[in-house]
Structures are given as C-alpha cells and as structure tokens.
Amino acid sequence: MSDIQIYHNPRCSKSRQTLALLQEQGIEPGIIEYLKDTPNADELKQVLNKLGISARELLRTKEDAYKEHDLADQSKSDDDIIAAMIASPKLIERPIVINGDQARIGRPPEQVLEIL
C-alpha cells in the first residue's frame, strides 16, 4: 500500500503512535519528514483539499512561530498562512496520513483508520 503517506515528525509522540498504528495494520507508508522536506504551497493546498479544512485549521497555535507570523490576525488569508507554514513548518499540525484523495490528521491516531 505504497499509496499511503504520512507527514511525520519523529520527535512527536502522536506522530510515532500513528506510524506504529499503520504498521500494526500491515501498512508501510511513505514517510515525509516535513520538517526536513517541507511541502511547497501547491502540495499544502492539495493536503488541505484532501483534509477538507482551511489552512487556519491546520495551524499549531501554540508554536512560537504562530506569534512571530502574527497568525492570530483573522484577516490573514489561506495563502498568508500557507506561506508561514512553509517558512516555519513546525506550524503544520501533525501527523497527516494521506490515502489517495483522502487525508486525516492523526489526533487521535485512530482517526486515520477511517481512510484505510
């Protein structure tokens, strides 16, 4: 099932739990370590489309970069938020599992089972 990918941060416990859950299901997903291999704007827009959410809904609001990029400002567009995520990929909520044209955020990890 190489079509399944995970946007993964190995230092994040939820990301590790989600990867382990996939592996328990016999799935070896393609691993995208998004902090090292940051998605571009088009890739992030595709992920958001598959998740069915806005860029703001994918933000980690407790990261320092959230304040640094003034992302509490509700007038920021999706493009502004995506640009901030590219500049500071820690802002991207994780983990994200993608299967074809569907995606889920692994919070809780079991949520990704919906798209397998």
C-alpha positions as CSV (number, residue, x, y, z in Angstrom):
1,M,0.0,0.0,0.0
2,S,2.6,2.5,-1.1
3,D,-0.1,5.0,-1.9
4,I,-0.4,5.8,1.8
5,Q,1.9,8.6,3.0
6,I,2.4,10.2,6.4
7,Y,3.6,13.7,7.1
8,H,5.7,12.7,10.1
9,N,7.8,14.3,12.9
10,P,9.8,11.5,14.6
11,R,10.0,13.7,17.8
12,C,6.2,13.9,18.1
13,S,4.6,11.1,20.2
14,K,1.3,11.3,18.3
15,S,3.2,11.0,15.0
16,R,5.1,8.0,16.3
17,Q,1.9,6.4,17.6
18,T,0.2,7.0,14.3
19,L,3.1,5.5,12.3
20,A,3.1,2.4,14.7
21,L,-0.7,2.1,14.2
22,L,-0.3,2.0,10.4
23,Q,2.5,-0.6,10.7
24,E,0.3,-2.7,13.0
25,Q,-2.3,-2.7,10.1
26,G,0.5,-4.1,7.9
27,I,1.0,-0.8,6.1
28,E,4.4,0.7,5.5
29,P,3.6,4.2,4.4
30,G,5.8,6.6,2.5
31,I,7.3,8.8,5.2
32,I,7.5,12.5,4.6
33,E,9.6,14.2,7.3
34,Y,8.0,17.6,6.7
35,L,10.4,19.5,8.9
36,K,13.3,18.4,6.6
37,D,11.4,18.1,3.4
38,T,8.9,20.9,3.7
39,P,6.0,20.8,1.3
40,N,5.6,23.7,-1.2
41,A,2.4,25.8,-1.5
42,D,0.8,23.6,-4.1
43,E,1.5,20.4,-2.0
44,L,0.0,22.0,1.1
45,K,-3.1,23.1,-0.8
46,Q,-3.6,19.6,-2.0
47,V,-3.3,18.3,1.5
48,L,-5.8,20.8,2.8
49,N,-8.2,19.9,0.0
50,K,-7.9,16.2,0.9
51,L,-8.4,17.0,4.6
52,G,-11.4,19.3,3.7
53,I,-10.2,22.0,6.0
54,S,-8.8,25.6,5.8
55,A,-5.2,26.5,6.3
56,R,-6.1,28.0,9.6
57,E,-7.5,24.7,10.8
58,L,-4.1,23.0,10.2
59,L,-2.2,25.5,12.3
60,R,-0.4,24.6,15.5
61,T,-1.4,27.7,17.5
62,K,1.0,27.0,20.5
63,E,4.2,27.3,18.5
64,D,6.3,30.4,18.9
65,A,6.2,30.9,15.1
66,Y,2.4,31.4,15.4
67,K,3.0,34.7,17.3
68,E,6.1,35.5,15.2
69,H,4.0,35.4,12.0
70,D,1.1,37.2,13.7
71,L,-1.3,34.3,12.7
72,A,-3.9,35.2,15.3
73,D,-4.8,38.0,12.9
74,Q,-8.0,36.7,11.4
75,S,-7.5,38.8,8.3
76,K,-4.6,36.5,7.2
77,S,-5.6,34.7,4.0
78,D,-5.0,31.0,3.4
79,D,-2.1,32.0,1.2
80,D,-0.6,34.0,4.0
81,I,-1.0,31.1,6.4
82,I,0.5,28.6,3.9
83,A,3.5,30.9,3.3
84,A,4.0,31.0,7.1
85,M,3.8,27.1,7.2
86,I,6.5,26.9,4.5
87,A,8.7,29.4,6.4
88,S,8.1,27.6,9.7
89,P,7.0,24.0,9.1
90,K,6.5,23.4,12.8
91,L,3.2,25.3,12.4
92,I,1.8,22.3,10.4
93,E,-0.4,20.1,12.6
94,R,0.8,16.5,12.6
95,P,0.7,13.7,11.8
96,I,-1.2,13.8,8.5
97,V,-2.0,10.5,6.7
98,I,-2.9,10.6,3.1
99,N,-4.5,7.7,1.2
100,G,-5.4,8.7,-2.4
101,D,-7.7,11.7,-2.4
102,Q,-8.4,11.4,1.4
103,A,-6.4,12.5,4.4
104,R,-6.8,12.6,8.2
105,I,-4.9,14.2,11.0
106,G,-3.8,11.6,13.5
107,R,-5.1,13.3,16.6
108,P,-6.1,10.9,18.0
109,P,-4.1,8.3,16.0
110,E,-7.1,6.1,15.4
111,Q,-8.7,8.8,13.3
112,V,-6.5,7.7,10.4
113,L,-8.2,4.3,10.3
114,E,-11.2,6.0,8.6
115,I,-9.3,6.3,5.3
116,L,-7.6,2.9,5.2
